[in-house]
Amino acid sequence: MKILHVCAPSKRIMETFVKMTRERYPVGEHKFLFWDKCSIGDRVLMNYGNVVELKGNSRKERYANMVNELRSADMVVWHGLIHGGKRMLFLLMHGRFLKKSIWIMHGVDLYSWKKEDKSIKSKVLNFVRKKVYKKIPFIVSVTPEDQEVYKEQFGDSKKRTFYTIAKPFSKNVFENMQNMSKTLPRKNGVKYVLIANNAYPCNNHLQLISMLSRYNKEDVSFILPLSYGNDWNETEANYTSRVTAVARKTFGTKVTITKRLVPPTEYDKVLWNVDVGVFGSYRQNALGNILRLLYFGNKVFIPKQNLLYGFFNSNGVKVYDTETISDMSYEDFVSKSEELDTTRLWIIKHYHPDCATFRFDFLYNDVAYRLGITKRKPESVNEKIIEEKARELHQNKNKTRINEVRKDPYINLLRYVEQKKGTVLANCRNVTILGSSFRAKFLYNLLRADNARKTRWFVDGFVGYKENIFPNCINSPDVISTPEDYVWNENTVFLSAVENPYERKQMSDIIKSKGGMFRNYAIYGFKGGMLDIKMGCILGKNARLDPTTQIGEQTYIFDVTVAYGVNIGNYVTILNNTRIGKFVTIGDFAYIGENVTIRDGVTIGEGAVILDDEEIKEDVPASDSLLNWQRERSQ
């Protein structure tokens, strides 16, 4: 039996399904065809084998090749029917292919297929689409409620067969969700609220923002994803701009608006960190987001008019009516959802690929029987077996020892907030700043100035001992944790910005013991040449260093002129407009102020402090004044 899957060339949409199919069936039995051109980033799907792009150098060749592909298949599976007018007309003209077709509805093709304007072109397009949809005999919906929506629009027929099968999550997604399933609330008490999941007008963003404005004085932050949407047949002029303007006017610095797609694994962590998800669409939408939020134990609001509201609650999965927010106290709004085991078991049963595959087995076998490809009528889906499999998966996951993890102090999405056109995010570094005082703010502003020229840096936040480092700045980072509470993130490096040399070492030692890595940062404009320099240093843009200069670990040299043969130790701070002569040696932990002159051959002892505007002609002995200050502060 040869089954042709016509699908979008999208790794995000199709990889889980392709992988599940390859694990279950012979490669030659299921072929995946991209009607559209496949981008370089999505061509990884072709590594699964028998996944191809429609060939042809001309429209005529592509037409002939598409006919041949459809003709050679025993059945055709359409993963969403959201094609334009010419392609829909092609399908209408080749009705014989539709008779052996399965339509797996994606939502937008069921709810937003009709163009609402009154032009002749739109009326003809709507007519063609409706004819195509009605000719397909096998319909797969996510929920039984979607079948009723189909029947209302296209009528019912004894020749039509409906199946309820959810497209599964990947096994990796379930593994990641399980690893994040035991959650402690964040220490600072802030609650994060997700407002819808994309920029489609059906989400009714403006109404949601108005509802949620009543909590604006509470300790709450909002995330508003506007990375995609407002296209196909759901378009409103300047919709994203209007939503952005209203959100910023209403929530000010409490809202983060993303304009770029967040990678799936990182987005899963965002959903884990969220406390409440609020959705405003009256149709089936955002199902992947909702299911993840529920699995993590976060609270979810859906309009009662949305068929998903009844679908979830009738299956014992508690969701709340969005319309009730207007009369709900903040305490009730953010209170945790109810018992999770029932919800998680239900999600595993319907969305784990090891469970979903039983339903797809039945789908293919039943359609083959109805088309006369096979004479053997398949048995109905055995829900008992699926239930047992789901319980087995759930129990196995519960046996895995998962440590409770505290939610992050704040959710940083600066990488995905509006960036300059042409920015390649993969080339931009994630960095965490060690420190949370004046010097840390100074360093952050330098990185921002760099980004004004060319986006290179994304500051995850600060590791220090103060909170709300930039309380009045839109989308500004905040203090992630203290050094003692820091959890190593392999995707970020550290820049050190602690002014006291001893405190700098004390804090950096804690970070390095947890796996944190430090890097150097040369402020834009610095011209250094070949230097012997250790990691974690900050170099000013007007620093002029002789190539023979040796610089130790985590040393700050701002706008300083350094002559031949100078050796600077570890954890040294040298401020602006200082001039250092030949063959000077500066010991570890020394602190040198502004406008200082150090003459040739001088040795500055460990921990020595040189105040602003001094001229040093003789050796300066070691000192423990800064060390004693640090000890007193630590106590």
VEXDREN-2710 file (C-alpha; in Angstrom, 1 decimal):
% VEXDREN-2710
k/r/px/py/pz
1/MET/0.0/0.0/0.0
2/LYS/1.4/3.4/-1.0
3/ILE/0.3/6.4/1.0
4/LEU/1.2/9.9/-0.2
5/HIS/1.3/12.7/2.4
6/VAL/1.1/16.2/1.0
7/CYS/2.3/18.6/3.7
8/ALA/4.0/21.9/4.4
9/PRO/7.8/21.9/4.2
10/SER/8.0/22.8/7.8
11/LYS/10.2/21.1/10.4
12/ARG/8.2/22.7/13.2
13/ILE/4.9/21.4/11.9
14/MET/5.8/18.0/10.4
15/GLU/8.9/16.5/12.0
16/THR/7.1/14.7/14.8
17/PHE/4.6/13.1/12.4
18/VAL/7.3/12.1/9.9
19/LYS/9.5/10.6/12.7
20/MET/6.5/8.7/14.2
21/THR/5.6/7.3/10.7
22/ARG/9.2/6.2/10.0
23/GLU/9.3/4.3/13.4
24/ARG/6.0/2.5/12.7
25/TYR/5.9/1.7/9.0
26/PRO/8.2/0.7/6.1
27/VAL/9.9/3.7/4.4
28/GLY/8.5/2.8/1.0
29/GLU/4.9/2.7/2.3
30/HIS/4.6/6.4/3.2
31/LYS/6.0/9.2/1.0
32/PHE/6.0/12.8/2.1
33/LEU/5.7/15.5/-0.6
34/PHE/6.2/19.2/-0.3
35/TRP/4.1/21.1/-2.8
36/ASP/6.0/24.3/-1.8
37/LYS/9.7/24.9/-2.0
38/CYS/11.6/23.7/1.1
39/SER/13.9/26.2/2.8
40/ILE/17.4/25.2/3.8
41/GLY/16.5/25.1/7.5
42/ASP/13.6/22.6/6.9
43/ARG/15.5/20.3/4.5
44/VAL/16.4/18.2/7.6
45/LEU/13.1/16.5/7.1
46/MET/14.5/14.9/4.0
47/ASN/17.0/13.0/6.1
48/TYR/14.1/10.7/7.2
49/GLY/14.0/9.2/3.7
50/ASN/11.2/9.2/1.0
51/VAL/10.6/12.9/1.8
52/VAL/10.7/15.0/-1.4
53/GLU/10.0/18.4/-2.9
54/LEU/7.8/18.6/-5.9
55/LYS/10.1/18.7/-9.0
56/GLY/9.7/20.7/-12.1
57/ASN/11.4/23.7/-13.8
58/SER/8.2/25.1/-15.2
59/ARG/4.5/25.3/-14.1
60/LYS/3.7/22.7/-16.7
61/GLU/6.3/20.2/-15.4
62/ARG/5.2/20.7/-11.8
63/TYR/1.6/20.2/-12.9
64/ALA/2.4/16.9/-14.6
65/ASN/4.6/15.7/-11.8
66/MET/1.9/16.5/-9.2
67/VAL/-0.6/14.5/-11.3
68/ASN/1.8/11.6/-11.4
69/GLU/2.4/11.7/-7.7
70/LEU/-1.3/11.7/-6.9
71/ARG/-2.1/9.0/-9.5
72/SER/0.6/6.6/-8.2
73/ALA/-0.7/6.7/-4.6
74/ASP/-3.3/4.3/-3.2
75/MET/-4.4/7.0/-0.8
76/VAL/-3.5/10.7/-0.3
77/VAL/-3.2/12.4/3.1
78/TRP/-3.6/16.2/3.1
79/HIS/-2.0/17.7/6.2
80/GLY/-4.0/20.9/6.2
81/LEU/-5.8/22.2/3.1
82/ILE/-4.7/25.8/3.1
83/HIS/-3.6/26.2/-0.5
84/GLY/-4.3/29.1/-2.8
85/GLY/-6.9/29.4/-5.5
86/LYS/-4.9/27.8/-8.4
87/ARG/-4.1/24.7/-6.4
88/MET/-7.6/24.3/-5.1
89/LEU/-8.9/24.6/-8.7
90/PHE/-6.4/21.9/-9.7
91/LEU/-7.8/19.6/-7.0
92/LEU/-11.4/20.4/-8.1
93/MET/-10.5/19.5/-11.7
94/HIS/-9.0/16.2/-10.5
95/GLY/-11.8/14.9/-8.4
96/ARG/-10.7/11.3/-8.8
97/PHE/-7.8/12.0/-6.5
98/LEU/-10.0/13.6/-3.9
99/LYS/-12.0/10.3/-3.7
100/LYS/-9.0/8.6/-2.2
101/SER/-8.0/11.5/0.1
102/ILE/-7.8/12.0/3.8
103/TRP/-8.0/15.5/5.1
104/ILE/-6.2/16.1/8.5
105/MET/-7.6/19.4/9.5
106/HIS/-5.2/21.9/11.1
107/GLY/-7.7/24.5/12.3
108/VAL/-7.1/27.5/10.0
109/ASP/-8.4/25.4/7.0
110/LEU/-11.6/24.7/8.9
111/TYR/-12.2/28.0/10.6
112/SER/-10.6/30.6/8.3
113/TRP/-10.9/29.2/4.8
114/LYS/-13.5/31.7/3.6
115/LYS/-12.6/35.1/2.3
116/GLU/-15.0/37.6/3.7
117/ASP/-14.8/40.4/1.1
118/LYS/-17.6/40.6/-1.5
119/SER/-15.4/40.6/-4.6
120/ILE/-16.2/38.3/-7.5
121/LYS/-12.7/36.7/-7.2
122/SER/-13.3/35.9/-3.5
123/LYS/-16.7/34.5/-4.2
124/VAL/-15.3/32.2/-6.9
125/LEU/-12.4/31.1/-4.6
126/ASN/-14.8/30.4/-1.7
127/PHE/-17.0/28.3/-4.1
128/VAL/-14.0/26.3/-5.3
129/ARG/-12.7/25.6/-1.8
130/LYS/-16.1/24.5/-0.5
131/LYS/-16.5/22.1/-3.4
132/VAL/-13.1/20.6/-2.7
133/TYR/-13.7/20.2/1.0
134/LYS/-17.1/18.5/0.4
135/LYS/-15.6/16.0/-2.1
136/ILE/-13.0/14.6/0.4
137/PRO/-14.6/11.4/2.0
138/PHE/-12.3/11.0/5.0
139/ILE/-12.0/13.7/7.6
140/VAL/-9.6/13.7/10.6
141/SER/-10.3/16.3/13.3
142/VAL/-8.5/17.0/16.6
143/THR/-11.8/17.0/18.6
144/PRO/-15.3/15.7/18.0
145/GLU/-16.5/19.3/18.3
146/ASP/-14.6/20.2/15.1
147/GLN/-16.6/17.6/13.2
148/GLU/-19.7/19.5/14.1
149/VAL/-18.2/22.7/12.8
150/TYR/-17.4/20.9/9.5
151/LYS/-21.0/19.6/9.2
152/GLU/-22.4/23.0/9.8
153/GLN/-20.4/24.5/6.9
154/PHE/-20.3/21.6/4.4
155/GLY/-23.2/19.4/5.4
156/ASP/-23.2/15.7/6.4
157/SER/-23.2/12.7/4.2
158/LYS/-23.3/8.9/4.6
159/LYS/-20.4/8.8/2.1
160/ARG/-18.2/10.8/4.5
161/THR/-16.3/9.2/7.4
162/PHE/-15.0/11.1/10.4
163/TYR/-12.1/10.2/12.6
164/THR/-10.9/11.9/15.8
165/ILE/-7.1/11.8/16.1
166/ALA/-4.8/14.3/17.6
167/LYS/-1.4/15.0/15.9
168/PRO/1.1/13.9/18.5
169/PHE/3.9/15.7/20.3
170/SER/7.3/14.2/19.9
171/LYS/8.8/11.9/22.5
172/ASN/11.5/14.5/23.1
173/VAL/8.8/17.0/24.0
174/PHE/7.3/14.6/26.5
175/GLU/10.7/13.9/28.0
176/ASN/11.4/17.6/28.3
177/MET/8.0/18.3/29.8
178/GLN/8.6/15.5/32.3
179/ASN/11.9/17.0/33.3
180/MET/10.2/20.2/34.0
181/SER/7.2/18.7/35.7
182/LYS/8.1/19.2/39.3
183/THR/8.1/23.0/39.9
184/LEU/8.6/25.3/42.8
185/PRO/7.3/28.9/42.5
186/ARG/9.8/31.7/41.9
187/LYS/11.2/33.3/45.0
188/ASN/10.3/36.9/44.1
189/GLY/6.6/36.1/43.9
190/VAL/6.2/37.6/40.4
191/LYS/3.5/35.9/38.3
192/TYR/3.8/35.6/34.5
193/VAL/0.8/35.7/32.2
194/LEU/0.9/34.6/28.6
195/ILE/-1.5/36.5/26.4
196/ALA/-2.5/34.3/23.4
197/ASN/0.2/32.7/21.2
198/ASN/0.4/34.6/17.9
199/ALA/-0.8/37.7/16.0
200/TYR/-4.0/36.4/14.5
201/PRO/-6.9/38.8/15.1
202/CYS/-9.1/35.9/16.1
203/ASN/-7.2/36.0/19.4
204/ASN/-9.0/39.2/20.3
205/HIS/-5.9/40.7/21.9
206/LEU/-7.3/44.1/22.6
207/GLN/-10.2/42.6/24.7
208/LEU/-7.7/40.4/26.6
209/ILE/-5.5/43.4/27.4
210/SER/-8.5/45.3/28.6
211/MET/-9.5/42.4/30.9
212/LEU/-6.1/41.9/32.3
213/SER/-5.4/45.6/32.9
214/ARG/-7.2/45.3/36.3
215/TYR/-4.2/43.4/37.6
216/ASN/-1.7/46.0/36.4
217/LYS/-0.8/47.1/40.0
218/GLU/-0.1/43.5/41.1
219/ASP/3.3/41.8/41.0
220/VAL/2.7/40.4/37.6
221/SER/4.4/40.5/34.1
222/PHE/2.9/39.8/30.7
223/ILE/4.2/38.0/27.6
224/LEU/2.6/38.8/24.3
225/PRO/3.8/36.6/21.4
226/LEU/3.3/38.4/18.0
227/SER/5.9/36.3/16.1
228/TYR/3.6/35.2/13.3
229/GLY/0.0/35.5/12.2
230/ASN/-2.3/38.1/10.7
231/ASP/-2.2/36.4/7.3
232/TRP/-4.1/33.9/5.2
233/ASN/-7.7/35.0/5.4
234/GLU/-7.3/36.5/8.9
235/THR/-5.9/39.9/8.2
236/GLU/-6.4/43.4/9.6
237/ALA/-4.4/46.4/8.6
238/ASN/-1.8/47.4/11.1
239/TYR/-3.2/44.9/13.6
240/THR/0.1/44.0/15.2
241/SER/1.2/47.6/15.5
242/ARG/-2.1/48.5/17.2
243/VAL/-1.9/45.6/19.6
244/THR/1.7/46.5/20.5
245/ALA/0.8/50.1/21.1
246/VAL/-2.1/49.3/23.3
247/ALA/-0.2/46.7/25.3
248/ARG/2.7/49.1/26.0
249/LYS/0.3/51.9/26.9
250/THR/-1.6/49.6/29.3
251/PHE/1.2/47.5/30.9
252/GLY/4.2/49.7/30.4
253/THR/7.4/47.9/31.4
254/LYS/5.4/44.9/32.6
255/VAL/4.9/43.5/29.1
256/THR/7.4/41.7/26.8
257/ILE/6.3/41.5/23.1
258/THR/8.1/39.0/20.9
259/LYS/8.4/39.6/17.2
260/ARG/10.5/36.6/16.3
261/LEU/9.9/32.8/16.7
262/VAL/11.3/31.3/19.8
263/PRO/12.9/27.8/19.2
264/PRO/10.6/25.0/20.4
265/THR/12.7/23.8/23.3
266/GLU/13.3/27.3/24.5
267/TYR/9.6/28.1/24.1
268/ASP/8.7/25.0/26.1
269/LYS/10.7/26.5/29.0
270/VAL/8.8/29.8/28.6
271/LEU/5.5/27.9/28.9
272/TRP/6.9/26.1/32.0
273/ASN/7.9/29.4/33.5
274/VAL/4.5/31.0/32.8
275/ASP/1.9/30.8/35.6
276/VAL/-1.3/31.6/33.7
277/GLY/-2.2/31.3/30.0
278/VAL/-5.1/33.5/28.7
279/PHE/-6.6/32.9/25.3
280/GLY/-9.3/34.8/23.5
281/SER/-10.0/32.9/20.3
282/TYR/-13.6/31.6/19.9
283/ARG/-12.4/28.8/17.7
284/GLN/-9.9/25.9/18.1
285/ASN/-6.5/27.5/18.3
286/ALA/-3.2/27.4/20.3
287/LEU/-3.8/23.7/21.2
288/GLY/-0.1/23.0/21.5
289/ASN/0.5/25.9/23.9
290/ILE/-2.6/25.0/26.0
291/LEU/-1.6/21.3/26.3
292/ARG/1.9/22.2/27.5
293/LEU/0.6/24.8/30.0
294/LEU/-1.8/22.2/31.4
295/TYR/0.9/19.5/31.6
296/PHE/3.1/21.9/33.5
297/GLY/0.3/22.5/36.0
298/ASN/-0.3/26.1/34.9
299/LYS/-3.7/27.7/34.8
300/VAL/-5.4/28.2/31.5
301/PHE/-8.3/30.4/30.4
302/ILE/-10.3/29.8/27.2
303/PRO/-13.5/31.5/26.1
304/LYS/-16.6/29.4/26.9
305/GLN/-17.7/29.8/23.3
306/ASN/-14.6/28.0/22.2
307/LEU/-15.3/24.3/21.6
308/LEU/-12.0/23.5/23.3
309/TYR/-13.5/24.7/26.6
310/GLY/-16.2/22.0/26.6
311/PHE/-13.8/19.5/25.1
312/PHE/-11.3/19.8/27.9
313/ASN/-13.8/20.0/30.8
314/SER/-15.9/17.1/29.6
315/ASN/-12.7/15.0/29.6
316/GLY/-11.8/15.9/33.2
317/VAL/-9.2/18.5/32.2
318/LYS/-9.9/21.7/34.1
319/VAL/-9.8/25.0/32.1
320/TYR/-11.4/28.3/33.0
321/ASP/-13.7/30.7/31.1
322/THR/-11.8/33.8/29.9
323/GLU/-15.0/35.9/30.3
324/THR/-14.8/35.4/34.1
325/ILE/-11.5/37.3/34.5
326/SER/-13.4/40.7/34.6
327/ASP/-15.0/39.7/37.9
328/MET/-12.1/37.6/39.4
329/SER/-9.8/38.7/42.2
330/TYR/-6.1/38.5/41.5
331/GLU/-5.7/35.7/44.1
332/ASP/-8.3/33.6/42.3
333/PHE/-6.8/34.5/38.9
334/VAL/-3.3/33.2/39.7
335/SER/-4.2/30.3/42.0
336/LYS/-2.8/26.9/40.9
337/SER/-4.8/24.5/38.8
338/GLU/-6.2/21.3/40.4
339/GLU/-4.8/17.7/40.6
340/LEU/-2.3/17.1/37.8
341/ASP/-2.1/13.3/37.4
342/THR/-5.5/13.0/35.6
343/THR/-4.6/15.8/33.2
344/ARG/-1.1/14.5/32.4
345/LEU/-2.5/10.9/31.9
346/TRP/-5.1/12.2/29.5
347/ILE/-2.5/14.2/27.5
348/ILE/-0.2/11.2/27.3
349/LYS/-3.1/9.0/26.1
350/HIS/-4.1/11.4/23.3
351/TYR/-0.8/13.1/22.3
352/HIS/2.1/10.7/23.0
353/PRO/3.2/9.1/19.7
354/ASP/3.2/5.6/21.2
355/CYS/-0.5/6.1/21.9
356/ALA/-1.5/8.1/18.8
357/THR/0.0/5.5/16.5
358/PHE/-2.8/3.0/17.3
359/ARG/-5.3/5.5/16.0
360/PHE/-3.4/6.1/12.8
361/ASP/-3.1/2.4/12.3
362/PHE/-6.9/2.2/12.4
363/LEU/-7.2/5.2/10.1
364/TYR/-5.0/3.8/7.3
365/ASN/-6.5/0.3/7.6
366/ASP/-10.1/1.5/7.7
367/VAL/-9.7/3.8/4.7
368/ALA/-7.9/1.0/2.8
369/TYR/-11.0/-1.2/3.5
370/ARG/-13.5/1.4/2.4
371/LEU/-11.6/2.1/-0.8
372/GLY/-11.4/-1.6/-1.6
373/ILE/-7.6/-1.7/-1.3
374/THR/-8.0/-4.5/1.2
375/LYS/-11.0/-6.8/1.9
376/ARG/-10.2/-7.2/5.6
377/LYS/-12.3/-4.9/7.8
378/PRO/-10.2/-3.6/10.7
379/GLU/-11.3/-3.9/14.3
380/SER/-12.3/-0.7/16.0
381/VAL/-9.7/1.2/18.0
382/ASN/-9.0/-0.6/21.2
383/GLU/-9.2/2.2/23.8
384/LYS/-8.4/-0.2/26.6
385/ILE/-5.0/-1.0/25.0
386/ILE/-4.3/2.7/24.5
387/GLU/-5.3/3.4/28.1
388/GLU/-2.9/0.7/29.4
389/LYS/-0.1/2.1/27.2
390/ALA/-0.7/5.6/28.5
391/ARG/-0.6/4.4/32.1
392/GLU/2.5/2.5/31.5
393/LEU/4.2/5.6/30.0
394/HIS/2.9/7.7/32.9
395/GLN/4.1/5.3/35.6
396/ASN/7.5/4.9/33.9
397/LYS/7.9/8.7/33.9
398/ASN/6.8/8.9/37.6
399/LYS/9.4/6.3/38.5
400/THR/12.1/8.6/37.0
401/ARG/13.6/10.7/39.8
402/ILE/13.0/14.3/38.9
403/ASN/14.3/17.1/41.2
404/GLU/12.0/20.0/42.0
405/VAL/13.2/23.0/40.1
406/ARG/12.3/26.6/41.0
407/LYS/10.9/28.8/38.3
408/ASP/13.3/31.4/36.9
409/PRO/13.1/34.8/38.7
410/TYR/12.1/36.4/35.5
411/ILE/11.5/35.3/31.9
412/ASN/14.0/36.9/29.5
413/LEU/13.0/37.1/25.8
414/LEU/15.2/39.9/24.7
415/ARG/16.6/37.7/21.9
416/TYR/13.1/37.5/20.3
417/VAL/12.0/41.1/20.9
418/GLU/12.0/43.3/17.8
419/GLN/15.5/43.3/16.2
420/LYS/17.0/44.9/13.2
421/LYS/16.1/43.5/9.8
422/GLY/18.7/41.0/8.8
423/THR/19.8/40.0/12.3
424/VAL/21.0/36.4/12.4
425/LEU/20.1/35.4/15.9
426/ALA/22.4/32.4/15.8
427/ASN/25.4/34.8/15.5
428/CYS/24.4/36.8/18.6
429/ARG/25.8/35.8/21.9
430/ASN/23.8/35.2/25.1
431/VAL/25.7/36.7/28.0
432/THR/25.0/37.0/31.7
433/ILE/26.6/39.9/33.7
434/LEU/28.2/39.2/37.0
435/GLY/27.2/42.1/39.3
436/SER/24.2/44.3/39.9
437/SER/25.5/47.7/40.9
438/PHE/26.6/50.8/38.9
439/ARG/29.4/48.9/37.0
440/ALA/27.0/46.2/35.9
441/LYS/24.5/48.9/34.6
442/PHE/27.4/50.6/32.9
443/LEU/28.5/47.4/31.1
444/TYR/24.9/46.6/30.1
445/ASN/24.6/50.1/28.4
446/LEU/27.9/49.5/26.6
447/LEU/26.4/46.2/25.2
448/ARG/23.2/48.1/24.1
449/ALA/25.4/50.7/22.4
450/ASP/27.1/47.8/20.5
451/ASN/23.7/46.5/19.5
452/ALA/22.7/49.9/18.1
453/ARG/25.4/49.4/15.6
454/LYS/25.0/45.7/15.0
455/THR/23.0/43.3/17.1
456/ARG/25.6/41.0/18.8
457/TRP/24.6/40.6/22.4
458/PHE/21.6/39.4/24.3
459/VAL/21.9/39.9/28.0
460/ASP/20.1/37.1/29.9
461/GLY/20.3/39.1/33.1
462/PHE/22.5/39.8/36.1
463/VAL/23.8/37.6/38.8
464/GLY/24.2/39.6/42.0
465/TYR/22.5/40.7/45.2
466/LYS/20.1/43.4/44.1
467/GLU/16.8/43.1/42.3
468/ASN/15.0/45.3/39.7
469/ILE/18.2/46.7/38.2
470/PHE/16.3/48.6/35.5
471/PRO/12.8/48.8/36.9
472/ASN/11.6/51.5/34.4
473/CYS/13.1/50.2/31.2
474/ILE/10.9/48.3/28.7
475/ASN/12.1/44.8/28.1
476/SER/15.2/45.3/30.3
477/PRO/16.9/42.3/31.9
478/ASP/16.7/41.8/35.7
479/VAL/18.7/39.9/38.4
480/ILE/18.5/36.2/37.6
481/SER/19.8/35.0/41.0
482/THR/22.5/35.4/43.6
483/PRO/25.8/33.6/42.8
484/GLU/24.9/31.0/45.4
485/ASP/21.5/30.2/43.7
486/TYR/22.8/30.4/40.1
487/VAL/22.0/27.3/38.0
488/TRP/24.5/26.8/35.2
489/ASN/23.2/27.5/31.7
490/GLU/25.4/26.1/28.9
491/ASN/24.0/28.5/26.4
492/THR/25.4/31.6/28.0
493/VAL/28.8/33.1/29.0
494/PHE/29.6/35.6/31.7
495/LEU/31.0/39.1/31.6
496/SER/32.3/40.3/35.0
497/ALA/31.2/43.7/36.3
498/VAL/32.0/43.8/40.0
499/GLU/34.1/46.9/40.9
500/ASN/35.7/45.6/44.2
501/PRO/38.5/43.2/43.1
502/TYR/38.0/40.8/46.1
503/GLU/34.3/40.7/45.7
504/ARG/34.8/40.1/42.0
505/LYS/36.9/37.0/42.7
506/GLN/34.6/35.7/45.5
507/MET/31.5/35.9/43.2
508/SER/33.3/34.6/40.1
509/ASP/34.7/31.6/42.1
510/ILE/31.2/30.6/43.0
511/ILE/30.0/30.9/39.4
512/LYS/33.0/28.9/38.0
513/SER/32.3/26.2/40.6
514/LYS/28.9/25.8/39.0
515/GLY/30.2/25.6/35.5
516/GLY/30.0/29.2/34.4
517/MET/32.4/30.4/31.8
518/PHE/33.9/34.0/31.5
519/ARG/34.9/35.8/28.4
520/ASN/36.7/39.0/27.5
521/TYR/34.9/42.1/26.3
522/ALA/36.6/44.9/24.3
523/ILE/34.4/47.9/24.2
524/TYR/33.6/49.1/20.6
525/GLY/36.5/51.1/19.3
526/PHE/39.3/49.3/21.2
527/LYS/42.4/48.7/19.2
528/GLY/44.6/46.2/21.0
529/GLY/46.7/44.1/18.7
530/MET/48.3/41.0/20.0
531/LEU/48.2/40.9/23.8
532/ASP/48.9/38.3/26.5
533/ILE/45.5/38.4/28.3
534/LYS/43.6/36.0/30.5
535/MET/39.8/35.5/30.4
536/GLY/37.1/37.8/31.9
537/CYS/38.7/41.1/31.2
538/ILE/37.0/44.4/30.2
539/LEU/39.0/46.7/27.9
540/GLY/37.9/50.3/27.3
541/LYS/37.5/51.7/23.8
542/ASN/40.3/54.3/24.4
543/ALA/42.7/52.0/26.1
544/ARG/46.1/52.1/24.4
545/LEU/48.1/49.0/25.4
546/ASP/51.6/48.1/24.2
547/PRO/51.6/44.6/22.6
548/THR/54.0/43.5/25.3
549/THR/51.4/44.1/28.0
550/GLN/50.5/41.0/30.1
551/ILE/47.1/41.1/31.7
552/GLY/45.7/38.7/34.3
553/GLU/42.3/37.2/34.8
554/GLN/39.2/39.4/35.2
555/THR/41.0/42.7/35.1
556/TYR/39.3/46.0/34.1
557/ILE/41.3/48.4/32.1
558/PHE/39.2/51.3/30.9
559/ASP/40.6/54.3/29.0
560/VAL/44.2/53.8/30.0
561/THR/47.6/54.2/28.3
562/VAL/50.1/51.4/29.0
563/ALA/53.7/51.6/28.0
564/TYR/56.2/48.8/27.1
565/GLY/56.8/45.8/29.3
566/VAL/53.9/46.2/31.8
567/ASN/52.7/43.2/33.8
568/ILE/49.2/43.6/35.3
569/GLY/47.9/40.9/37.7
570/ASN/44.6/39.2/38.3
571/TYR/41.4/41.0/39.5
572/VAL/42.8/44.5/39.0
573/THR/40.7/47.6/38.4
574/ILE/42.2/50.6/36.5
575/LEU/39.9/53.5/35.8
576/ASN/39.9/56.2/33.1
577/ASN/42.6/58.6/32.0
578/THR/45.4/56.7/33.8
579/ARG/48.9/56.5/32.3
580/ILE/51.3/53.6/33.2
581/GLY/55.0/53.8/32.4
582/LYS/57.5/51.2/31.2
583/PHE/58.2/48.0/33.1
584/VAL/55.5/48.6/35.7
585/THR/54.2/45.7/37.8
586/ILE/50.7/45.8/39.3
587/GLY/49.9/43.1/41.8
588/ASP/46.6/41.1/42.1
589/PHE/43.5/42.9/43.4
590/ALA/45.0/46.4/43.1
591/TYR/42.6/49.3/42.6
592/ILE/43.7/52.4/40.7
593/GLY/41.4/55.4/40.3
594/GLU/41.1/58.0/37.6
595/ASN/43.7/60.5/36.3
596/VAL/46.6/58.5/37.9
597/THR/50.1/58.6/36.6
598/ILE/52.5/55.7/37.4
599/ARG/56.1/56.3/36.5
600/ASP/58.5/53.8/34.9
601/GLY/59.7/50.7/36.9
602/VAL/57.2/51.1/39.8
603/THR/55.7/48.1/41.5
604/ILE/52.2/48.3/42.9
605/GLY/51.6/45.7/45.7
606/GLU/48.7/43.3/46.0
607/GLY/45.5/44.9/47.0
608/ALA/47.0/48.4/46.9
609/VAL/44.5/51.3/46.5
610/ILE/45.6/54.4/44.5
611/LEU/43.2/57.3/44.7
612/ASP/42.2/59.6/41.8
613/ASP/44.7/62.2/40.5
614/GLU/47.8/60.8/42.2
615/GLU/51.2/60.5/40.7
616/ILE/53.1/57.4/41.7
617/LYS/56.9/57.6/41.5
618/GLU/57.9/54.9/44.0
619/ASP/56.8/51.4/44.8
620/VAL/53.5/51.0/46.7
621/PRO/53.3/48.3/49.3
622/ALA/50.5/45.7/49.5
623/SER/47.4/46.5/51.4
624/ASP/44.4/44.6/52.8
625/SER/42.0/47.5/53.1
626/LEU/39.8/46.3/50.3
627/LEU/40.0/42.8/51.5
628/ASN/38.9/43.8/55.1
629/TRP/36.1/45.9/53.6
630/GLN/34.9/42.9/51.7
631/ARG/35.1/40.7/54.8
632/GLU/33.1/43.2/56.8
633/ARG/30.5/43.4/54.0
634/SER/30.2/39.6/53.8
635/GLN/29.5/39.3/57.5
END
